[in-house]
Amino acid sequence: MRSDNPRAEFTARYLIETVDSLERAAEVVAGEQSSGTFLSLPGETDELKKRSRARVLRVTELPSADAPTLRSALSERRQRPKAFRRGEIEIAFPVDNVGRNIPTLLATVAGNLFELGEITGLRLLDIDLPIEYAASFPGPKFGVDGTRRLAGVFDRPLIGTILKPSIGMSPSETASLVDKICEAGIDFLKDDELIADPPYAPFEERLRAVFPVIERHADRLGRKPMYAINISGSIDDMRRRHDLVLEAGGTCVMVSVNWCGFSAIEHLRTYTNLPIHGHRNGWGLFTRHPWLGFDFLAFQKLWRLTGVDHLHVNGLRSKFWEPDDSVILSASSCLATFSGVKPMMPVFSSGQWAGQAGDTFERLGSIDLMHLAGGGIMGHPGGIADGVMSLREAWQAAVQGIPAVEYAKSHAPLQLALSKFGGAP
């Protein structure tokens, strides 16, 4: 039950499994992540608790389990319980415990609580911040509207692709491929996360080879294809590479957010004049087990606070493990209202082609997204230009509520895509 409390607080909601009662486990988490520890200390006065101790707001019981999800040596040293209690808990933390500090915010909502011996399963489901507190963090500088402005695409999703093969191409080979892709009228193209500054294709050499090609096509198209070149590296490397991209006329930079880290991305946000394209490679490590890690709802909010403008969400019927329902919930959360923080543009990718456009639009109900197709564009039987056009045609059909198979009867690139990749008789 919520009580009146004058201090400013933010909240975190968890899925929890425990050897103890849910109520006691919730209090253990609240204490461990604020002013308490495993035993009472003289310094934790009533006044200090009132000011700094986290509060348990809600405990909702779920069906229990007969065996622990995760091993706990602490519980093994005790008498084995007959059941492991499961439920959702919500905890309120004082804003003044953290202040404007991303690492400490993470340490508070996702720190040593995963280590607690009383806990045999824990997942951060969501966070919520007061508007005034959320406004103290950087947030996306460009988001959806700024990205559309720079890309010159306003009335449909941004259609994009990934430079393949992922690694191994020389700077001149990369430039030649970019030339072909831009000739096809692409809106967006990006590096694979595996390439940044390898010895065979140094970052600066790739930059010098590729950007004159993009500028030439920008003059022809009347808009500049947005190229998310991978600047991932040390803090100093990322600043130097960002400045080089800006000087070359680039309109986007890409980072592997999980491995660069929250503080590095927040630092990038302090000086960036380009949208930050967040690649979430490694995400499965944080989310694939249902009783450990993060839900994407919480994950994307933390990256939004840090300043990421685009974030990958997988795609429908992709090559990865994630169910379609989860993909749509992830994309929707990027666009949803969150404490006054600007939305991010969700990036659909992985095994994508024209055939997913209709379902994606029907389920997401928005065109504010990037739809990236590798083989679906590069492997189109009519060539790259027809691959790009097939996705555009599929989205035209989706927005108009026309089945793709019907629309394809008068749109050859879409018809070829359906025949090649599936979906046509």
Protein Blocks (a to p, Z undefined) as FASTA:
>chain_A
ZZddfbdcdddddddddfbdfklmmmmmmmmmmmbcfbdcfklcfklmmmmpccdfbdcd
ddddfbdfbdcfklmmmccdfbdcdddddddddfklnopafklmmmmmmmmkmmpmkbgb
dcdfbdcddfklmmmpnbjaklmmlmmmmnopakbccdddddddfbhpafklmmmmmmmm
mmnopabdcddfkbcbdcklgfklmmmmmmmmmmmmmmmnopacdddddfbdcfklmmmm
mmmmmmnopabdcddfklnomklmmmmmmmpcbdcdddfehklmmmmpmkgcjdfklmmm
mmmmnopabdcebjehiabfbdfklmmmmmmmmmpceehiacdddddeehiafklmmmmm
mmnopabdcdddfklmmmpmnbjklmmmmmmmmmmmmmnopafklmmmmomklmmmmmmn
ooiZZ
